């Protein structure tokens, strides 16, 4: 593989907190749109109620954003940051999903929980990696 091919496929680096959270939010919105479409596909033939699918699925695409960030850095600090970020992000997501009104459908409460988890993880990752991170040298 030629070097020109490798550089041509290189993605732009996420440098600011706004870029990181904006990218994660864009991936979340794409996941939510896909989830709504999939739920509609299953609602129409079965007749079950719309919104009964877990909204946490909408947050799955944000994992790609954070995986790329994880791969960008080297060293042991990234492992600790990832573990703490996942634990605190999930805790925040569960808290949001739990305090949501019971009358809301699972797609909405889970979606809000997944969004909270993704945003909390992003905040913790960015602050920690800027403090302790060692960026890989190409």
DRENTIBA-252325 format. One record per residue: residue number from 1; x negated, z negated, y negated of N, C-alpha, C, O in turn. Coordinates in nm, 3 decimals. Example, Ala and Ser with C-alpha at 12.3 -4.5 7.8 and 13.67 -1.06 7.14 Angstrom:
    k      n.x      n.z      n.y     ca.x     ca.z     ca.y      c.x      c.z      c.y      o.x      o.z      o.y
    1   -1.319   -0.780    0.569   -1.230   -0.780    0.450   -1.320   -0.780    0.330   -1.424   -0.846    0.332
    2   -1.285   -0.708    0.225   -1.367   -0.714    0.106   -1.290   -0.787   -0.003   -1.341   -0.804   -0.114
//
This chain:
    k      n.x      n.z      n.y     ca.x     ca.z     ca.y      c.x      c.z      c.y      o.x      o.z      o.y
    1   -0.085    0.000    0.117    0.000    0.000    0.000   -0.090    0.000   -0.123   -0.183   -0.080   -0.132
    2   -0.062    0.086   -0.216   -0.143    0.098   -0.337   -0.109   -0.015   -0.434    0.002   -0.068   -0.432
    3   -0.206   -0.050   -0.517   -0.184   -0.156   -0.616   -0.074   -0.119   -0.714    0.001   -0.205   -0.760
    4   -0.064    0.009   -0.748    0.039    0.053   -0.841    0.180    0.023   -0.789    0.269   -0.011   -0.866
    5    0.198    0.037   -0.657    0.329    0.008   -0.598    0.363   -0.139   -0.613    0.478   -0.174   -0.643
    6    0.264   -0.226   -0.592    0.288   -0.370   -0.598    0.325   -0.413   -0.740    0.417   -0.493   -0.758
    7    0.257   -0.362   -0.839    0.286   -0.399   -0.977    0.418   -0.340   -1.024    0.486   -0.399   -1.109
    8    0.456   -0.227   -0.972    0.581   -0.164   -1.012    0.703   -0.243   -0.968    0.808   -0.236   -1.031
    9    0.690   -0.319   -0.860    0.803   -0.396   -0.808    0.802   -0.540   -0.859    0.893   -0.616   -0.827
   10    0.703   -0.578   -0.936    0.691   -0.716   -0.982    0.805   -0.750   -1.077    0.837   -0.673   -1.168
   11    0.865   -0.865   -1.055    0.974   -0.909   -1.141    0.918   -0.981   -1.263    0.810   -1.040   -1.257
   12    0.991   -0.975   -1.373    0.944   -1.048   -1.491    0.947   -1.199   -1.464    1.035   -1.249   -1.394
   13    0.850   -1.269   -1.519    0.841   -1.412   -1.497    0.941   -1.487   -1.586    0.966   -1.449   -1.700
   14    0.996   -1.592   -1.529    1.084   -1.680   -1.605    0.995   -1.784   -1.672    0.928   -1.862   -1.604
   15    0.992   -1.784   -1.805    0.899   -1.869   -1.879    0.965   -1.988   -1.948    0.899   -2.089   -1.971
   16    1.093   -1.978   -1.983    1.159   -2.084   -2.060    1.273   -2.145   -1.980    1.322   -2.087   -1.883
   17    1.315   -2.261   -2.024    1.429   -2.327   -1.959    1.555   -2.243   -1.973    1.635   -2.234   -1.880
   18    1.573   -2.182   -2.089    1.689   -2.096   -2.111    1.692   -1.978   -2.016    1.797   -1.941   -1.964
   19    1.575   -1.917   -1.993    1.568   -1.805   -1.899    1.600   -1.851   -1.757    1.673   -1.783   -1.684
   20    1.546   -1.966   -1.718    1.569   -2.017   -1.583    1.716   -2.050   -1.560    1.775   -2.007   -1.461
   21    1.774   -2.126   -1.651    1.915   -2.164   -1.634    2.008   -2.045   -1.653    2.112   -2.036   -1.587
   22    1.972   -1.954   -1.742    2.053   -1.833   -1.760    2.053   -1.745   -1.636    2.156   -1.691   -1.597
   23    1.936   -1.732   -1.574    1.926   -1.654   -1.451    2.005   -1.721   -1.339    2.078   -1.655   -1.265
   24    1.991   -1.853   -1.327    2.066   -1.926   -1.225    2.217   -1.914   -1.249    2.295   -1.898   -1.155
   25    2.257   -1.921   -1.374    2.399   -1.908   -1.408    2.451   -1.768   -1.375    2.563   -1.753   -1.325
   26    2.370   -1.666   -1.402    2.410   -1.529   -1.369    2.427   -1.512   -1.218    2.522   -1.449   -1.173
   27    2.335   -1.568   -1.142    2.346   -1.560   -0.996    2.468   -1.639   -0.947    2.536   -1.596   -0.854
   28    2.497   -1.751   -1.010    2.616   -1.829   -0.973    2.743   -1.749   -1.000    2.833   -1.746   -0.916
   29    2.750   -1.684   -1.115    2.868   -1.604   -1.149    2.886   -1.490   -1.049    2.997   -1.462   -1.005
   30    2.774   -1.425   -1.012    2.784   -1.319   -0.911    2.835   -1.376   -0.778    2.919   -1.313   -0.713
   31    2.786   -1.492   -0.739    2.832   -1.555   -0.616    2.979   -1.592   -0.624    3.052   -1.578   -0.526
   32    3.024   -1.639   -0.741    3.164   -1.676   -0.758    3.255   -1.553   -0.750    3.363   -1.558   -0.691
   33    3.211   -1.443   -0.809    3.292   -1.320   -0.804    3.304   -1.271   -0.659    3.413   -1.234   -0.614
   34    3.194   -1.272   -0.588    3.197   -1.230   -0.448    3.286   -1.323   -0.366    3.362   -1.278   -0.281
   35    3.278   -1.453   -0.393    3.360   -1.550   -0.321    3.509   -1.527   -0.347    3.590   -1.535   -0.254
   36    3.545   -1.499   -0.470    3.686   -1.472   -0.504    3.734   -1.346   -0.431    3.845   -1.344   -0.376
   37    3.652   -1.242   -0.430    3.690   -1.119   -0.361    3.708   -1.144   -0.212    3.805   -1.099   -0.152
   38    3.613   -1.216   -0.152    3.622   -1.246   -0.008    3.746   -1.330    0.021    3.815   -1.307    0.120
   39    3.773   -1.428   -0.065    3.890   -1.512   -0.043    4.018   -1.428   -0.053    4.111   -1.446    0.025
   40    4.023   -1.336   -0.149    4.140   -1.249   -0.161    4.157   -1.160   -0.040    4.270   -1.135    0.003
   41    4.047   -1.113    0.016    4.055   -1.029    0.135    4.118   -1.105    0.252    4.192   -1.048    0.331
   42    4.089   -1.235    0.262    4.145   -1.314    0.371    4.284   -1.368    0.338    4.362   -1.398    0.429
   43    4.316   -1.381    0.211    4.447   -1.432    0.171    4.556   -1.329    0.196    4.663   -1.361    0.248
   44    4.528   -1.205    0.161    4.631   -1.101    0.171    4.687   -1.084    0.312    4.809   -1.085    0.328
   45    4.604   -1.067    0.416    4.663   -1.047    0.549    4.714   -1.176    0.615    4.806   -1.170    0.696
   46    4.656   -1.290    0.581    4.695   -1.412    0.651    4.806   -1.489    0.582    4.880   -1.563    0.647
   47    4.820   -1.471    0.451    4.925   -1.541    0.379    4.892   -1.684    0.341    4.977   -1.754    0.285
   48    4.771   -1.729    0.369    4.734   -1.865    0.328    4.713   -1.870    0.178    4.705   -1.765    0.114
   49    4.703   -1.988    0.122    4.689   -2.004   -0.022    4.552   -1.961   -0.073    4.451   -1.980   -0.006
   50    4.550   -1.904   -0.193    4.425   -1.865   -0.256    4.349   -1.988   -0.303    4.408   -2.085   -0.350
   51    4.219   -1.985   -0.289    4.134   -2.093   -0.339    4.104   -2.201   -0.237    4.049   -2.305   -0.273
   52    4.138   -2.179   -0.111    4.115   -2.282   -0.010    3.975   -2.273    0.051    3.937   -2.359    0.131
   53    3.897   -2.171    0.016    3.759   -2.159    0.061    3.671   -2.248   -0.025    3.697   -2.263   -0.145
   54    3.569   -2.308    0.033    3.481   -2.397   -0.041    3.407   -2.323   -0.151    3.348   -2.217   -0.127
   55    3.410   -2.377   -0.271    3.342   -2.317   -0.384    3.192   -2.336   -0.383    3.121   -2.272   -0.461
   56    3.142   -2.424   -0.297    2.997   -2.445   -0.288    2.926   -2.316   -0.251    2.808   -2.298   -0.284
   57    2.995   -2.226   -0.182    2.936   -2.099   -0.141    2.892   -2.018   -0.262    2.796   -1.941   -0.253
   58    2.960   -2.032   -0.373    2.925   -1.956   -0.494    2.786   -1.992   -0.545    2.723   -1.911   -0.614
   59    2.737   -2.110   -0.514    2.606   -2.154   -0.563    2.491   -2.105   -0.474    2.375   -2.119   -0.512
   60    2.521   -2.049   -0.360    2.414   -2.004   -0.270    2.319   -1.901   -0.331    2.198   -1.910   -0.308
   61    2.366   -1.804   -0.408    2.271   -1.709   -0.467    2.168   -1.774   -0.561    2.061   -1.717   -0.582
   62    2.199   -1.889   -0.617    2.102   -1.955   -0.705    1.978   -2.000   -0.627    1.872   -2.022   -0.685
   63    1.992   -2.013   -0.496    1.877   -2.051   -0.414    1.767   -1.946   -0.427    1.649   -1.980   -0.424
   64    1.803   -1.817   -0.441    1.702   -1.712   -0.456    1.622   -1.730   -0.584    1.501   -1.709   -0.586
   65    1.690   -1.769   -0.691    1.622   -1.790   -0.819    1.517   -1.900   -0.802    1.402   -1.884   -0.844
   66    1.556   -2.009   -0.741    1.465   -2.122   -0.728    1.360   -2.099   -0.620    1.251   -2.157   -0.627
   67    1.389   -2.016   -0.523    1.288   -1.981   -0.423    1.175   -1.901   -0.488    1.058   -1.924   -0.459
   68    1.212   -1.808   -0.574    1.110   -1.732   -0.645    1.026   -1.822   -0.734    0.905   -1.804   -0.745
   69    1.088   -1.920   -0.798    1.013   -2.016   -0.879    0.919   -2.097   -0.791    0.805   -2.122   -0.829
   70    0.967   -2.139   -0.676    0.885   -2.219   -0.585    0.762   -2.139   -0.540    0.652   -2.192   -0.535
   71    0.783   -2.012   -0.508    0.673   -1.928   -0.462    0.572   -1.898   -0.573    0.457   -1.866   -0.545
   72    0.615   -1.908   -0.697    0.527   -1.878   -0.810    0.418   -1.983   -0.828    0.313   -1.955   -0.885
   73    0.442   -2.102   -0.780    0.349   -2.213   -0.801    0.282   -2.254   -0.671    0.332   -2.228   -0.562
   74    0.166   -2.318   -0.685    0.090   -2.367   -0.571    0.075   -2.518   -0.583    0.113   -2.577   -0.684
   75    0.020   -2.579   -0.480   -0.007   -2.722   -0.485    0.103   -2.805   -0.423    0.213   -2.758   -0.394
   76    0.069   -2.931   -0.405    0.160   -3.025   -0.340    0.272   -3.071   -0.432    0.378   -3.113   -0.384
   77    0.252   -3.065   -0.562    0.353   -3.115   -0.656    0.485   -3.039   -0.642    0.592   -3.097   -0.660
   78    0.478   -2.912   -0.609    0.601   -2.833   -0.599    0.689   -2.883   -0.486    0.812   -2.876   -0.495
   79    0.630   -2.934   -0.378    0.708   -2.986   -0.266    0.784   -3.112   -0.307    0.902   -3.127   -0.275
   80    0.717   -3.200   -0.377    0.783   -3.322   -0.424    0.893   -3.291   -0.523    1.002   -3.348   -0.517
   81    0.864   -3.199   -0.616    0.965   -3.159   -0.713    1.087   -3.096   -0.646    1.201   -3.123   -0.684
   82    1.060   -3.013   -0.547    1.170   -2.949   -0.476    1.257   -3.054   -0.405    1.380   -3.048   -0.412
   83    1.194   -3.148   -0.338    1.270   -3.249   -0.265    1.352   -3.336   -0.359    1.471   -3.358   -0.335
   84    1.290   -3.385   -0.466    1.363   -3.469   -0.563    1.473   -3.387   -0.630    1.584   -3.437   -0.650
   85    1.443   -3.263   -0.665    1.543   -3.178   -0.729    1.663   -3.152   -0.641    1.778   -3.155   -0.687
   86    1.638   -3.125   -0.513    1.749   -3.100   -0.420    1.835   -3.226   -0.405    1.957   -3.219   -0.409
   87    1.769   -3.340   -0.386    1.846   -3.464   -0.368    1.929   -3.499   -0.491    2.047   -3.532   -0.480
   88    1.867   -3.494   -0.608    1.940   -3.529   -0.730    2.043   -3.422   -0.768    2.150   -3.454   -0.819
   89    2.010   -3.295   -0.742    2.105   -3.188   -0.769    2.230   -3.200   -0.682    2.342   -3.187   -0.730
   90    2.208   -3.225   -0.552    2.323   -3.243   -0.463    2.403   -3.367   -0.500    2.526   -3.366   -0.492
   91    2.335   -3.474   -0.539    2.407   -3.595   -0.581    2.495   -3.566   -0.702    2.610   -3.609   -0.708
   92    2.440   -3.494   -0.799    2.519   -3.459   -0.918    2.635   -3.367   -0.880    2.746   -3.384   -0.930
   93    2.610   -3.271   -0.792    2.716   -3.181   -0.748    2.828   -3.253   -0.676    2.946   -3.227   -0.701
   94    2.792   -3.344   -0.586    2.894   -3.421   -0.515    2.971   -3.510   -0.611    3.092   -3.527   -0.596
   95    2.902   -3.567   -0.710    2.971   -3.652   -0.808    3.075   -3.572   -0.886    3.187   -3.618   -0.906
   96    3.037   -3.452   -0.929    3.131   -3.368   -1.002    3.249   -3.329   -0.913    3.364   -3.332   -0.957
   97    3.220   -3.292   -0.788    3.328   -3.252   -0.697    3.421   -3.369   -0.665    3.541   -3.350   -0.647
   98    3.366   -3.488   -0.657    3.447   -3.604   -0.623    3.537   -3.647   -0.739    3.652   -3.687   -0.717
   99    3.486   -3.639   -0.862    3.567   -3.685   -0.976    3.667   -3.580   -1.023    3.752   -3.608   -1.108
  100    3.658   -3.459   -0.969    3.755   -3.355   -1.005    3.894   -3.395   -0.953    3.904   -3.460   -0.849
  101    3.998   -3.356   -1.024    4.134   -3.390   -0.979    4.164   -3.337   -0.839    4.120   -3.228   -0.802
  102    4.237   -3.415   -0.764    4.272   -3.381   -0.627    4.359   -3.256   -0.620    4.356   -3.183   -0.521
  103    4.435   -3.230   -0.724    4.526   -3.115   -0.726    4.451   -2.982   -0.737    4.508   -2.877   -0.708
  104    4.325   -2.985   -0.779    4.249   -2.861   -0.792    4.214   -2.808   -0.655    4.189   -2.886   -0.563
  105    4.211   -2.675   -0.638    4.176   -2.617   -0.508    4.028   -2.637   -0.475    3.946   -2.652   -0.566
  106    3.995   -2.636   -0.347    3.855   -2.655   -0.305    3.759   -2.553   -0.366    3.642   -2.585   -0.389
  107    3.807   -2.433   -0.394    3.718   -2.333   -0.453    3.673   -2.376   -0.593    3.558   -2.355   -0.630
  108    3.762   -2.435   -0.669    3.729   -2.479   -0.804    3.642   -2.604   -0.803    3.539   -2.610   -0.871
  109    3.682   -2.705   -0.726    3.603   -2.829   -0.724    3.465   -2.807   -0.663    3.366   -2.858   -0.714
  110    3.460   -2.731   -0.555    3.331   -2.701   -0.494    3.245   -2.615   -0.584    3.123   -2.633   -0.590
  111    3.306   -2.520   -0.653    3.233   -2.435   -0.746    3.172   -2.514   -0.860    3.057   -2.491   -0.898
  112    3.249   -2.607   -0.914    3.196   -2.693   -1.021    3.083   -2.782   -0.968    2.983   -2.804   -1.036
  113    3.100   -2.832   -0.846    2.994   -2.912   -0.785    2.868   -2.831   -0.761    2.757   -2.879   -0.787
  114    2.884   -2.710   -0.711    2.769   -2.623   -0.688    2.699   -2.585   -0.818    2.577   -2.578   -0.824
  115    2.778   -2.560   -0.921    2.720   -2.528   -1.051    2.642   -2.646   -1.106    2.531   -2.630   -1.158
  116    2.699   -2.766   -1.096    2.629   -2.885   -1.142    2.499   -2.905   -1.065    2.396   -2.938   -1.125
  117    2.502   -2.886   -0.934    2.382   -2.902   -0.852    2.275   -2.802   -0.895    2.158   -2.839   -0.907
  118    2.313   -2.677   -0.917    2.217   -2.574   -0.955    2.156   -2.603   -1.092    2.036   -2.583   -1.112
  119    2.238   -2.649   -1.186    2.186   -2.677   -1.320    2.098   -2.802   -1.324    1.995   -2.802   -1.391
  120    2.136   -2.905   -1.252    2.053   -3.026   -1.246    1.920   -2.994   -1.179    1.815   -3.038   -1.226
  121    1.923   -2.920   -1.071    1.800   -2.881   -1.004    1.711   -2.802   -1.100    1.590   -2.827   -1.107
  122    1.769   -2.708   -1.172    1.692   -2.627   -1.266    1.626   -2.709   -1.375    1.510   -2.686   -1.409
  123    1.700   -2.804   -1.430    1.643   -2.891   -1.533    1.526   -2.972   -1.479    1.420   -2.980   -1.541
  124    1.545   -3.032   -1.363    1.439   -3.114   -1.303    1.319   -3.028   -1.264    1.205   -3.068   -1.286
  125    1.345   -2.913   -1.206    1.236   -2.824   -1.165    1.153   -2.782   -1.286    1.030   -2.791   -1.284
  126    1.220   -2.737   -1.391    1.148   -2.688   -1.507    1.064   -2.797   -1.571    0.947   -2.775   -1.602
  127    1.123   -2.914   -1.591    1.048   -3.024   -1.653    0.930   -3.066   -1.565    0.820   -3.088   -1.615
  128    0.953   -3.076   -1.435    0.847   -3.119   -1.345    0.738   -3.018   -1.327    0.620   -3.054   -1.324
  129    0.774   -2.892   -1.316    0.672   -2.789   -1.289    0.588   -2.763   -1.413    0.470   -2.729   -1.400
  130    0.645   -2.779   -1.531    0.565   -2.764   -1.653    0.469   -2.881   -1.669    0.364   -2.866   -1.731
  131    0.503   -2.994   -1.613    0.416   -3.112   -1.623    0.312   -3.114   -1.512    0.195   -3.139   -1.538
  132    0.354   -3.087   -1.388    0.265   -3.104   -1.272    0.227   -2.973   -1.202    0.143   -2.975   -1.112
  133    0.286   -2.862   -1.239    0.270   -2.738   -1.164    0.135   -2.670   -1.182    0.068   -2.682   -1.285
  134    0.099   -2.600   -1.077   -0.023   -2.520   -1.076    0.020   -2.376   -1.046    0.050   -2.343   -0.931
  135    0.023   -2.292   -1.149    0.068   -2.154   -1.127   -0.034   -2.078   -1.044   -0.155   -2.092   -1.063
  136    0.018   -1.999   -0.952   -0.070   -1.918   -0.866   -0.141   -1.812   -0.949   -0.084   -1.757   -1.044
  137   -0.264   -1.786   -0.913   -0.341   -1.681   -0.979   -0.338   -1.559   -0.888   -0.367   -1.569   -0.769
  138   -0.304   -1.444   -0.945   -0.291   -1.321   -0.863   -0.419   -1.271   -0.811   -0.422   -1.170   -0.741
//
